[in-house]
């Protein structure tokens, strides 16, 4: 039997929960300045359609080695905080290396893929330990609201930093912007790649700053991981079976999503001839809507349960790309991005809380590692299939998007069967949530 959990001082809990918000905002600065722009840098470097799929799919797939490594290390390292901070520092180093290659003019699509692989291994490696750490810190009754509050701050920061990154690229990249001559002014010293070097360097420094805040955040006692035998026993229970179905089903859904996901930016850049600023605005529209609605999603989860919120998000993500099928300019694209932001916010927060609800402290790290691995496989499979389909259809982006939508819808219909309601009956039905739950929920109405 595990040893009794020592009480965690209240002021330590408050400090960790407080610092998690600015730490998340610094993490968001990294994402806004870097992660969203890898594929755009690949396009600048002349990457083929297949390589554009690889720059998204391969890092996510190989990045699944990070959580597997984290699970092994947690059997020997008793501090989740130290492990998370180490992975974060490694992620910052990967970004600074990418920035250096861009600054020196030595960057290539293959080197960029390699750098993105290191970035994802480090980023995904810290995820299981962080989720275990903060899953222990945040009481179940307030998980929806707390993580929605933190996620909202993160999404707002991603949106703001993405805007700044887009403006910097528009000003500092003195070359033809995806076939359209821009009229922006450029400093004499600027040359291709310097703008990307700058935003990736800022991203690396932002991640280093978030690492410092993680080291300053107290951690409750970690009682270790469940043994392999205990994990197998857990998977044989109703709760464990539900967790496993969520992980596998979500990976299949991500494969359907990533049939088209890596190619939305190339479609906007190469077929619709969006400038850096227009790309930034399209990305920011999606992120901004996610941020605005996070608090509402948290209230709905605390009141109605994570399952119905997740299922609505799955359906929304399936139909959000429809406007791309007839898009000829920014109105249709922005309509799709807004719908996507609404749906993805619902799906992501619902999925995160679902995984916390369906796992125990000692099995949570295994579940997050399994999710990362399965998602990475699904993302790579989808990206490769989408790239092959794009090549077979003579770069018809719309056909790839249509196939992805059909696959998403089929899996969305299966999701309600795969993700079962909680045994205590705390989950509201999807229909009931749609009919009654979208009205404003007062704090006193939140379920205990």
C-alpha positions in Angstrom: 0.0 0.0 0.0 1.2 3.6 -0.7 2.4 5.6 2.2 -0.1 8.1 3.6 0.1 11.4 1.7 1.6 14.2 3.9 -0.6 17.3 4.0 0.6 19.9 1.6 0.8 23.4 3.1 -2.0 25.7 1.9 0.3 28.6 1.2 2.4 26.3 -1.0 -0.6 25.2 -2.9 -1.7 28.9 -3.4 1.8 29.8 -4.6 1.9 27.0 -7.2 -1.6 27.7 -8.5 -0.7 31.4 -8.8 2.6 30.9 -10.5 1.1 28.4 -13.0 -0.7 31.2 -14.7 2.3 33.5 -15.6 4.3 30.3 -16.3 1.6 29.3 -18.8 1.7 32.7 -20.4 5.4 32.4 -20.9 4.9 29.0 -22.4 2.2 30.6 -24.6 4.8 33.1 -25.7 6.9 30.3 -26.9 4.0 28.8 -28.9 3.0 32.1 -30.4 6.5 33.0 -31.5 7.6 29.5 -32.7 5.3 26.5 -33.0 2.8 28.1 -35.3 5.5 29.2 -37.7 7.6 26.1 -38.3 5.6 25.1 -41.4 5.7 28.7 -42.7 9.5 28.7 -42.4 9.5 25.4 -44.2 7.5 26.9 -47.1 10.1 29.8 -47.2 12.8 27.2 -47.5 11.1 25.6 -50.5 9.7 22.5 -48.8 7.6 20.2 -51.0 4.1 19.3 -50.0 5.4 16.0 -48.6 8.0 17.8 -46.5 5.3 20.2 -45.3 3.4 17.2 -44.0 6.6 15.9 -42.4 7.3 19.1 -40.6 4.1 18.7 -38.7 3.7 14.9 -38.4 7.2 13.6 -37.8 8.0 15.8 -34.8 4.6 15.0 -33.1 5.2 11.2 -33.7 8.8 11.1 -32.6 8.0 13.5 -29.8 6.1 10.6 -28.2 9.5 9.3 -27.1 9.6 12.1 -24.6 6.6 10.9 -22.4 8.0 7.3 -22.6 11.4 8.6 -21.3 9.6 10.6 -18.6 7.8 7.5 -17.3 11.1 5.7 -17.0 12.8 8.6 -15.3 9.9 9.1 -12.8 10.7 5.6 -11.4 14.1 7.0 -10.3 13.5 10.7 -10.0 11.2 11.6 -7.1 10.7 15.3 -8.1 8.3 16.0 -10.9 9.2 19.6 -10.8 12.9 18.9 -11.6 12.0 16.6 -14.4 9.5 19.1 -16.0 12.0 22.0 -15.7 14.7 19.8 -17.4 12.5 19.0 -20.3 11.5 22.7 -20.6 15.1 23.8 -20.6 15.9 21.3 -23.4 12.9 22.7 -25.4 14.3 26.2 -25.1 17.7 24.9 -26.3 16.1 23.3 -29.4 14.5 26.6 -30.3 17.7 28.6 -29.9 19.4 26.1 -32.2 16.7 26.6 -34.8 17.1 30.3 -34.5 20.9 30.1 -34.9 20.6 28.1 -38.1 18.1 30.6 -39.5 20.3 33.5 -38.6 23.4 32.0 -40.2 21.4 31.1 -43.4 22.2 27.4 -42.9 18.6 26.3 -42.3 17.1 23.6 -44.6 13.8 21.8 -44.5 15.5 18.6 -43.1 17.3 20.5 -40.4 14.1 22.3 -39.5 12.3 18.9 -39.2 15.2 17.7 -36.9 15.0 20.8 -34.8 11.2 20.5 -34.5 11.7 16.8 -33.5 13.9 17.8 -30.6 11.4 20.6 -29.7 8.5 18.1 -29.5 10.4 15.4 -27.6 11.3 17.9 -24.9 7.8 19.5 -24.9 5.9 16.2 -24.7 8.4 14.8 -22.2 7.4 17.3 -19.6 3.6 16.9 -20.1 3.0 13.7 -18.1 4.9 14.9 -15.0 3.3 18.3 -15.2 -0.2 16.8 -15.5 0.4 14.5 -12.6 1.8 17.4 -10.5 -1.1 19.8 -11.1 -3.7 17.0 -11.2 -2.7 16.5 -7.5 -2.8 20.2 -6.7 -6.2 21.2 -8.1 -9.2 19.8 -6.3 -11.7 17.9 -8.5 -14.6 20.3 -7.8 -12.7 23.3 -9.3 -10.7 21.6 -12.1 -12.9 22.9 -14.8 -12.8 26.5 -13.7 -9.1 26.6 -12.7 -7.8 25.0 -15.9 -10.2 27.1 -17.9 -8.8 30.2 -16.2 -5.2 29.2 -16.9 -6.0 28.1 -20.4 -7.7 31.4 -21.2 -4.6 33.3 -20.1 -2.5 31.0 -22.2 -4.7 31.4 -25.3 -4.8 35.2 -25.0 -1.0 35.3 -24.8 -0.6 32.9 -27.8 -3.0 35.2 -29.8 -1.0 38.4 -28.8 2.4 36.9 -29.4 1.3 35.4 -32.7 0.2 38.9 -33.8 3.6 40.3 -32.9 5.4 37.4 -34.7 3.3 38.0 -37.9 4.1 41.7 -37.9 7.8 41.0 -37.4 7.9 38.5 -40.2 6.0 40.9 -42.5 8.6 43.6 -41.8 11.8 41.6 -41.6 11.6 39.1 -44.4 12.8 40.9 -47.6 11.6 38.5 -50.2 8.5 37.7 -52.2 5.8 36.6 -49.7 4.3 33.4 -51.2 4.3 34.8 -54.7 2.9 38.2 -53.9 5.2 41.2 -53.7 4.7 42.9 -50.4 5.1 46.7 -49.9 6.5 46.6 -46.4 9.7 48.4 -45.6 12.8 46.4 -44.7 15.9 47.4 -42.9 19.1 47.2 -45.1 20.5 44.6 -42.8 17.5 42.3 -43.2 17.8 39.1 -45.2 15.7 36.0 -45.7 15.5 34.0 -42.5 16.4 36.8 -40.1 12.8 37.4 -39.1 12.3 33.7 -38.3 15.6 33.7 -36.4 14.3 36.6 -34.3 10.9 35.1 -33.4 12.4 31.6 -32.6 15.0 33.2 -30.4 12.3 35.1 -28.5 10.4 31.9 -28.2 13.5 30.1 -26.7 14.0 32.9 -24.1 10.4 32.8 -23.2 10.6 29.1 -22.5 13.7 29.6 -20.3 11.7 32.2 -18.3 8.9 29.7 -17.8 11.4 27.2 -16.6 12.5 29.5 -13.8 8.9 29.9 -12.6 8.4 26.1 -12.6 11.5 25.8 -10.4 9.9 28.4 -8.0 6.6 26.4 -7.7 6.3 24.1 -4.7 5.3 20.5 -5.5 3.3 18.1 -3.3 4.8 14.8 -2.3 5.0 12.3 -5.2 4.3 8.8 -4.1 5.6 7.2 -7.3 4.0 5.4 -10.2 1.9 2.3 -10.2 3.6 -1.0 -11.2 3.0 -2.6 -14.6 0.7 -5.1 -12.9 -1.3 -2.4 -11.3 -1.7 -0.6 -14.6 -3.0 -3.8 -16.2 -5.4 -4.2 -13.3 -6.6 -0.6 -13.7 -7.2 -1.1 -17.5 -9.5 -4.1 -16.7 -11.8 -1.9 -14.6 -14.7 0.1 -16.0 -12.8 3.3 -15.3 -9.6 2.1 -16.8 -11.4 0.8 -19.9 -13.0 4.1 -20.4 -9.6 5.9 -20.1 -8.2 3.5 -22.7 -11.1 4.0 -25.1 -10.6 7.8 -24.8 -6.9 7.5 -25.6 -7.4 5.2 -28.6 -10.5 7.0 -30.0 -8.8 10.4 -29.7 -5.7 9.1 -31.5 -8.0 7.9 -34.4 -9.7 11.2 -34.5 -6.4 13.1 -34.6 -5.4 10.9 -37.6 -8.6 12.2 -39.4 -7.8 15.8 -38.3 -4.2 15.6 -39.5 -5.2 14.4 -43.0 -5.8 18.1 -43.6 -4.4 20.0 -40.6 -0.8 20.4 -41.9 -2.0 21.9 -45.2 -4.3 24.7 -44.1 -1.4 27.2 -43.8 0.1 26.1 -47.2 -3.4 26.4 -48.7 -3.8 30.0 -47.4 -0.3 31.0 -48.3 0.2 29.3 -51.7 -3.4 29.2 -53.2 -5.1 32.1 -51.5 -1.9 34.2 -51.4 -2.2 35.4 -47.8 0.6 37.6 -46.5 2.2 37.0 -43.2 -0.2 39.5 -41.6 -3.2 37.7 -43.0 -1.9 34.3 -41.9 -1.3 35.8 -38.4 -4.9 37.2 -38.4 -6.4 33.8 -39.4 -4.4 32.0 -36.7 -5.2 34.7 -34.1 -8.9 34.5 -34.8 -8.9 30.8 -33.9 -6.8 31.2 -30.8 -8.7 34.3 -29.6 -12.1 32.5 -29.7 -10.6 29.7 -27.7 -9.4 32.2 -25.1 -12.7 34.1 -24.8 -14.8 30.9 -24.3 -12.5 29.0 -21.8 -14.3 30.4 -18.7 -17.7 29.3 -20.0 -16.4 25.9 -20.9 -15.0 25.5 -17.4 -18.3 26.4 -15.9 -20.1 23.9 -18.1 -17.6 21.1 -17.2 -18.0 21.8 -13.4 -21.8 21.8 -13.8 -22.5 19.1 -16.4 -19.3 17.0 -16.6 -16.5 16.8 -19.1 -18.0 14.1 -21.4 -20.8 16.2 -23.0 -18.5 19.2 -23.5 -15.9 16.9 -25.1 -18.4 15.3 -27.4 -19.8 18.6 -28.6 -16.2 19.7 -29.3 -15.6 16.6 -31.4 -18.6 17.3 -33.6 -17.7 21.0 -33.9 -14.1 20.3 -35.0 -15.4 17.9 -37.6 -17.6 20.5 -39.3 -15.5 23.6 -38.7 -13.4 23.2 -42.0 -16.4 23.2 -44.2 -16.0 26.9 -45.4 -12.5 25.9 -46.8 -14.3 23.9 -49.5 -15.5 27.0 -51.2 -13.0 29.6 -49.8 -11.6 32.1 -52.3 -10.5 34.8 -49.8 -10.4 35.8 -46.2 -14.2 35.8 -45.4 -14.7 32.0 -45.7 -11.3 31.3 -44.1 -12.1 33.5 -41.1 -15.5 31.9 -40.7 -13.8 28.5 -40.5 -11.1 29.7 -38.1 -13.7 31.2 -35.7 -15.8 28.0 -35.8 -12.6 26.0 -35.2 -11.6 28.1 -32.2 -15.0 27.6 -30.6 -14.9 23.8 -31.2 -11.2 23.2 -30.3 -11.5 25.0 -27.0 -14.4 22.8 -26.1 -12.6 19.6 -27.2 -9.2 20.3 -25.6 -10.5 21.3 -22.1 -13.0 18.5 -22.1 -10.4 15.9 -23.0 -7.9 17.2 -20.4 -10.5 17.0 -17.6 -11.8 13.6 -18.8 -8.3 12.1 -18.5 -8.0 13.5 -15.0 -11.4 12.1 -14.1 -10.8 8.6 -15.5 -7.3 8.0 -14.0 -5.8 7.8 -10.5 -2.7 9.6 -9.2 -0.5 6.5 -9.7 -1.8 5.7 -13.2 -2.2 9.3 -14.5 1.4 9.6 -15.9 0.9 6.3 -17.8 -2.3 7.6 -19.3 -0.8 10.9 -20.4 2.2 9.1 -21.9 0.0 6.7 -23.7 -2.1 9.6 -25.0 1.0 11.4 -26.3 2.2 8.2 -28.0 -1.1 7.3 -29.6 -1.8 10.9 -30.7 1.7 11.1 -32.2 1.1 8.0 -34.2 -2.3 9.2 -35.4 -0.9 12.6 -36.3 2.0 11.1 -38.3 -0.3 8.6 -40.1 -2.8 11.4 -40.9 -0.1 13.8 -42.1 1.6 11.1 -44.4 -1.8 10.0 -45.8 -2.8 13.7 -46.4 0.5 14.4 -48.1 0.2 11.3 -50.3 -3.4 12.3 -51.2 -2.3 15.8 -51.9 0.4 14.6 -54.3 -2.0 12.1 -56.0 -4.7 14.8 -56.6 -2.2 17.2 -58.1 -2.1 19.4 -55.0 -5.9 19.7 -54.7 -6.1 21.0 -51.1 -9.9 21.0 -51.2 -10.1 17.3 -51.9 -7.9 16.6 -48.9 -10.0 18.8 -46.7 -13.2 17.1 -47.8 -11.8 13.6 -47.1 -10.7 14.8 -43.6 -14.2 16.2 -42.9 -15.9 12.9 -43.8 -13.4 10.9 -41.6 -13.9 13.3 -38.7 -17.7 13.1 -38.9 -17.6 9.2 -39.0 -15.5 9.2 -35.9 -17.5 11.9 -34.2 -20.6 9.6 -34.5 -18.6 6.8 -32.7 -17.3 9.0 -30.0 -20.5 8.8 -27.9 -20.2 5.0 -27.8 -16.5 5.0 -26.9 -16.6 7.6 -24.1 -19.1 6.4 -21.5 -20.8 8.5 -18.8 -19.4 8.5 -15.3 -20.7 5.7 -13.1 -21.9 8.2 -10.4 -24.3 9.7 -12.9 -22.7 13.2 -12.7 -22.5 13.7 -16.5 -25.3 15.5 -18.2 -26.5 14.2 -21.6 -25.3 16.0 -24.7 -28.9 16.9 -25.7 -29.6 18.3 -22.2 -26.5 20.3 -22.3 -27.3 21.8 -25.7 -30.9 22.6 -24.6 -30.3 23.9 -21.1 -26.6 24.2 -20.3 -25.6 27.0 -22.7 -27.5 29.6 -20.6 -25.3 31.4 -18.0 -24.4 29.2 -15.0 -24.3 31.0 -11.7 -21.5 30.0 -9.3 -24.1 28.7 -6.8 -25.5 26.4 -9.4 -22.2 24.6 -10.0 -22.4 21.0 -9.1 -20.4 20.1 -6.0 
